[in-house]
Amino acid sequence: MIHIDRVYGEQRIEEDVLVELIKTSEMQRLKRISQFGMPDEYYHKKGFSRYEHSLGVFLLVRLLGGSLKEQIVGLLHDASHTAFSHVVDWVIGDPNKEDYQDNRHLEFIKNSFIADILERNGFNVEEIADLHSFHLVDYDAPDLCADRLDYTLREIALERNLNDINKILQGLIVHDGKIVFNNVNSAFIFSNYYAKFNREHWANDETKTRYHILAEILKTALSKNIISIKDIEDNDDYEILNLLENSENEQIIRELALLKNGFKINKDSGESGFFLRKKFRYVDPMIFSNEELARLSEINLDYKKILVRDK
């Protein structure tokens, strides 16, 4: 199997278990689930799919020398995402944690075709579903992991800054089972992008407002029995949008049009406004140099200032 990736280029995938997992309906469904929470036509920024990101995490783990088991964990880490990804945390989860998908990951894998493939190939389903045990794939901030790295690299690729991507990738190593940088320059380039994307995109007013609007649409649709929680869990973005667009509910149609056509945010609304919170994301990666580990903020004062400002 040949996969052309916007970050890692042309990649050959030969292991039967990986190819079989990629072809499952559960993984193919991720092609129609946006990484940014809603399809491009309802969002303010061009995005990419959870499928693309999932293959990216697997490929990055492989490039870093991870075992086949770790590669599988990376490939499957987002398989349990619902339609609209983290927007659902604004409906039935916690927007400050964005962990609804994580909390259902094991049960999702157990009840899918993925479980049979894993078991036939000698892999334990519960072990594969325990993301936090695989530090190359998933590790708490402010440290690095393939998940955190890949979605950032993919957004850098959208800005066509491929030279910076190469510098970042060349600076990554695995030390004591964890991903770190081997030089300050690569660490700063990556971390500066991460802070920029959080400030200007992931947690900015436009994104939070769009998440709020779509969450309110979903709450209305749930209350009117137009959709169910199971619909959100089992279907993709476009299948749910089709139900919403054909609902004939005036409020839902009006608010969908607002997402499509755009809106103005009035920051001087005073008492009539409302405050929206979204998960704060940041990194402060470790750098291994001269046989010593240190955080970027301890070495680079410019980045320390960025962290202090953004927090």
C-alpha positions as CSV (number, residue, x, y, z in Angstrom):
1,M,0.0,0.0,0.0
2,I,1.4,3.4,-1.0
3,H,0.3,6.5,1.0
4,I,1.1,10.0,-0.1
5,D,1.4,12.2,2.9
6,R,1.5,16.0,2.9
7,V,4.1,16.0,5.8
8,Y,6.1,12.8,5.3
9,G,5.9,12.3,1.6
10,E,5.4,9.0,-0.2
11,Q,5.3,6.1,2.3
12,R,5.0,2.4,1.6
13,I,2.9,0.4,4.2
14,E,3.6,-3.3,3.8
15,E,2.5,-4.9,7.1
16,D,-0.7,-6.8,6.6
17,V,-2.2,-5.9,10.0
18,L,-1.7,-2.2,9.3
19,V,-3.2,-2.4,5.8
20,E,-6.2,-4.4,7.1
21,L,-6.8,-1.9,10.0
22,I,-6.6,1.1,7.6
23,K,-9.2,-0.5,5.3
24,T,-11.7,-1.0,8.1
25,S,-15.0,1.0,8.0
26,E,-14.0,2.6,11.4
27,M,-10.8,4.1,9.9
28,Q,-12.3,5.0,6.6
29,R,-15.1,6.9,8.5
30,L,-12.4,9.3,9.7
31,K,-12.0,10.6,6.2
32,R,-15.3,12.4,6.7
33,I,-14.5,13.8,10.2
34,S,-12.6,17.1,10.3
35,Q,-9.6,17.6,12.6
36,F,-10.9,21.1,13.3
37,G,-14.4,20.1,14.4
38,M,-16.4,20.8,11.3
39,P,-16.0,20.7,7.5
40,D,-14.2,23.5,5.7
41,E,-17.5,25.0,4.4
42,Y,-18.7,25.6,8.0
43,Y,-15.3,26.7,9.3
44,H,-13.0,29.7,8.9
45,K,-9.8,27.8,8.0
46,K,-8.9,25.1,5.6
47,G,-8.4,21.8,7.4
48,F,-7.7,18.1,7.1
49,S,-9.4,14.9,8.2
50,R,-8.9,12.8,11.3
51,Y,-7.9,10.0,8.9
52,E,-5.0,12.0,7.5
53,H,-3.9,12.8,11.0
54,S,-4.2,9.2,12.2
55,L,-2.0,7.9,9.4
56,G,0.4,10.8,10.2
57,V,0.7,9.8,13.8
58,F,1.4,6.2,12.8
59,L,4.0,7.3,10.2
60,L,5.8,9.6,12.7
61,V,6.0,6.8,15.3
62,R,7.5,4.6,12.6
63,L,10.0,7.3,11.5
64,L,11.0,7.6,15.2
65,G,11.7,3.8,15.4
66,G,8.6,2.8,17.3
67,S,7.6,-0.8,17.5
68,L,4.7,-2.3,15.3
69,K,2.6,-2.2,18.4
70,E,3.3,1.5,19.0
71,Q,2.6,2.2,15.3
72,I,-0.8,0.4,15.6
73,V,-1.7,2.5,18.7
74,G,-0.8,5.6,16.8
75,L,-2.9,4.6,13.8
76,L,-5.9,3.9,16.0
77,H,-5.6,6.7,18.5
78,D,-8.5,8.8,17.0
79,A,-10.7,5.9,15.8
80,S,-13.3,6.6,18.5
81,H,-13.8,10.2,17.6
82,T,-17.5,11.2,17.1
83,A,-18.8,13.4,14.4
84,F,-17.5,17.0,14.8
85,S,-14.7,15.8,17.1
86,H,-14.2,18.1,20.1
87,V,-17.3,20.1,19.4
88,V,-19.1,17.3,21.1
89,D,-17.2,18.1,24.3
90,W,-19.2,21.4,24.2
91,V,-22.4,19.4,24.1
92,I,-22.0,16.4,26.3
93,G,-18.4,16.6,27.6
94,D,-16.0,19.2,29.0
95,P,-14.5,21.8,26.7
96,N,-11.7,22.4,29.1
97,K,-10.6,18.8,28.9
98,E,-11.8,17.6,25.5
99,D,-11.7,14.0,26.6
100,Y,-15.1,12.6,25.5
101,Q,-13.4,10.5,22.8
102,D,-10.7,9.3,25.2
103,N,-13.3,8.1,27.7
104,R,-15.0,5.9,25.1
105,H,-11.9,4.7,23.2
106,L,-11.7,1.2,24.8
107,E,-15.4,0.4,24.4
108,F,-15.3,1.6,20.8
109,I,-12.4,-0.6,19.9
110,K,-13.9,-3.6,21.7
111,N,-17.2,-3.3,19.7
112,S,-15.6,-2.7,16.3
113,F,-14.1,-4.8,13.5
114,I,-10.7,-3.5,14.7
115,A,-10.9,-5.8,17.7
116,D,-11.1,-8.9,15.6
117,I,-8.1,-7.9,13.5
118,L,-6.0,-7.1,16.5
119,E,-6.8,-10.4,18.2
120,R,-6.1,-12.4,15.0
121,N,-2.7,-10.8,14.8
122,G,-1.8,-11.5,18.4
123,F,-2.5,-8.0,19.9
124,N,-4.3,-7.4,23.1
125,V,-7.3,-5.0,22.6
126,E,-7.1,-3.4,26.1
127,E,-3.4,-2.8,25.8
128,I,-3.7,-1.2,22.4
129,A,-6.6,1.0,23.6
130,D,-4.5,2.3,26.6
131,L,-3.0,5.3,24.8
132,H,-1.4,6.7,27.9
133,S,0.9,3.7,28.2
134,F,2.6,4.5,24.9
135,H,4.6,7.7,25.4
136,L,5.6,8.0,21.7
137,V,1.9,8.4,20.8
138,D,0.4,10.1,23.8
139,Y,2.1,12.0,26.6
140,D,0.9,14.9,28.8
141,A,1.8,18.5,27.9
142,P,4.1,20.3,28.0
143,D,6.1,17.4,26.6
144,L,6.0,16.1,23.1
145,C,4.1,13.1,21.6
146,A,3.4,12.0,18.0
147,D,-0.2,13.1,18.3
148,R,0.7,16.7,19.3
149,L,3.6,16.9,16.8
150,D,1.6,15.6,13.8
151,Y,-1.4,17.9,14.0
152,T,0.9,20.8,14.4
153,L,3.2,19.8,11.5
154,R,0.0,19.2,9.4
155,E,-1.1,22.8,10.1
156,I,2.4,24.1,9.2
157,A,2.1,22.2,6.0
158,L,-1.2,24.0,5.2
159,E,0.8,27.2,5.4
160,R,3.3,25.6,3.0
161,N,6.3,26.1,5.3
162,L,7.9,22.8,4.4
163,N,11.4,24.0,5.2
164,D,10.4,24.5,8.8
165,I,8.8,21.0,8.9
166,N,12.1,19.5,7.8
167,K,14.0,21.4,10.5
168,I,11.6,20.1,13.1
169,L,11.7,16.5,12.0
170,Q,15.5,16.5,11.8
171,G,15.6,17.8,15.4
172,L,13.4,15.0,16.8
173,I,15.0,12.0,18.7
174,V,13.7,9.5,21.2
175,H,15.4,9.6,24.6
176,D,14.5,7.2,27.4
177,G,11.3,6.3,25.5
178,K,10.1,9.8,25.0
179,I,10.2,12.3,22.1
180,V,12.6,15.2,22.7
181,F,14.6,17.6,20.5
182,N,18.3,17.5,20.0
183,N,18.8,21.2,19.4
184,V,17.3,24.5,20.6
185,N,16.6,25.9,17.1
186,S,14.3,23.0,16.0
187,A,12.5,23.1,19.4
188,F,11.9,26.8,19.2
189,I,10.6,26.6,15.6
190,F,8.1,24.0,16.6
191,S,7.0,25.5,19.9
192,N,6.6,29.0,18.4
193,Y,4.2,27.5,15.8
194,Y,2.3,25.7,18.5
195,A,1.9,28.8,20.6
196,K,0.9,30.8,17.4
197,F,-1.7,28.2,16.4
198,N,-3.2,28.1,19.9
199,R,-3.4,31.9,20.1
200,E,-4.5,32.6,16.5
201,H,-6.6,29.5,15.8
202,W,-7.3,26.7,18.2
203,A,-8.4,29.0,21.1
204,N,-9.2,32.3,19.4
205,D,-12.6,34.0,19.4
206,E,-13.6,32.9,16.0
207,T,-13.0,29.2,16.7
208,K,-14.7,29.3,20.1
209,T,-17.7,31.1,18.6
210,R,-18.0,28.6,15.8
211,Y,-17.8,25.7,18.4
212,H,-20.4,27.4,20.5
213,I,-22.8,27.9,17.5
214,L,-22.5,24.3,16.3
215,A,-22.8,23.0,19.9
216,E,-26.1,24.9,20.3
217,I,-27.3,23.5,17.0
218,L,-26.5,20.0,18.2
219,K,-28.2,20.6,21.5
220,T,-31.4,21.8,19.7
221,A,-31.3,18.8,17.4
222,L,-30.9,16.4,20.3
223,S,-33.8,18.1,22.3
224,K,-36.1,17.9,19.2
225,N,-35.1,14.2,18.5
226,I,-33.7,15.2,15.1
227,I,-30.6,13.3,16.0
228,S,-29.4,11.1,19.0
229,I,-26.2,10.8,20.8
230,K,-25.7,7.4,19.1
231,D,-26.1,9.2,15.7
232,I,-23.2,11.5,16.7
233,E,-21.1,8.6,17.9
234,D,-21.7,6.3,14.9
235,N,-21.8,8.7,12.0
236,D,-19.5,11.2,10.3
237,D,-19.7,15.0,10.0
238,Y,-21.5,15.0,6.6
239,E,-24.1,12.4,7.7
240,I,-25.1,14.5,10.7
241,L,-25.1,17.7,8.7
242,N,-27.4,16.1,6.2
243,L,-29.9,15.3,9.0
244,L,-29.6,18.9,10.3
245,E,-29.9,20.6,6.9
246,N,-33.1,18.5,6.1
247,S,-34.6,19.0,9.6
248,E,-36.8,22.0,8.5
249,N,-36.1,23.5,12.0
250,E,-35.8,27.2,11.4
251,Q,-33.3,27.8,14.2
252,I,-31.0,25.1,13.1
253,I,-31.2,26.2,9.4
254,R,-30.5,29.8,10.5
255,E,-27.5,28.9,12.6
256,L,-26.0,26.6,10.0
257,A,-26.3,29.5,7.6
258,L,-24.4,31.7,10.1
259,L,-21.5,29.2,10.1
260,K,-21.5,29.0,6.3
261,N,-21.8,32.7,5.6
262,G,-19.8,34.2,8.4
263,F,-20.5,36.6,11.3
264,K,-19.0,39.5,13.1
265,I,-17.8,39.2,16.7
266,N,-18.5,42.3,18.8
267,K,-15.9,42.5,21.5
268,D,-17.6,45.5,23.1
269,S,-20.9,43.9,23.8
270,G,-20.7,44.5,27.5
271,E,-23.3,42.7,29.6
272,S,-25.1,41.3,26.6
273,G,-22.1,39.1,25.6
274,F,-20.9,35.7,27.0
275,F,-17.6,34.2,27.9
276,L,-16.4,31.0,26.1
277,R,-13.7,28.7,27.5
278,K,-11.7,26.2,25.4
279,K,-8.9,23.9,26.3
280,F,-5.6,25.8,26.6
281,R,-2.8,24.0,24.7
282,Y,0.9,24.6,25.1
283,V,4.3,22.9,24.9
284,D,7.6,23.3,26.6
285,P,9.6,20.5,25.1
286,M,12.7,18.8,26.5
287,I,16.0,19.2,24.7
288,F,18.8,16.6,25.0
289,S,22.2,18.1,24.4
290,N,25.6,17.4,25.8
291,E,24.2,14.5,27.7
292,E,21.7,16.7,29.6
293,L,18.0,17.4,29.4
294,A,16.5,20.8,29.8
295,R,13.2,22.5,28.9
296,L,13.1,25.0,26.0
297,S,11.9,27.8,28.4
298,E,15.0,27.2,30.6
299,I,17.3,27.7,27.7
300,N,15.5,30.2,25.4
301,L,14.3,33.4,27.1
302,D,12.3,34.5,24.1
303,Y,10.2,31.3,24.4
304,K,9.9,31.8,28.1
305,K,8.3,35.2,27.4
306,I,5.9,33.7,24.9
307,L,4.8,31.2,27.5
308,V,4.3,33.8,30.2
309,R,2.3,36.0,27.8
310,D,0.0,33.3,26.5
311,K,-0.7,31.7,29.9
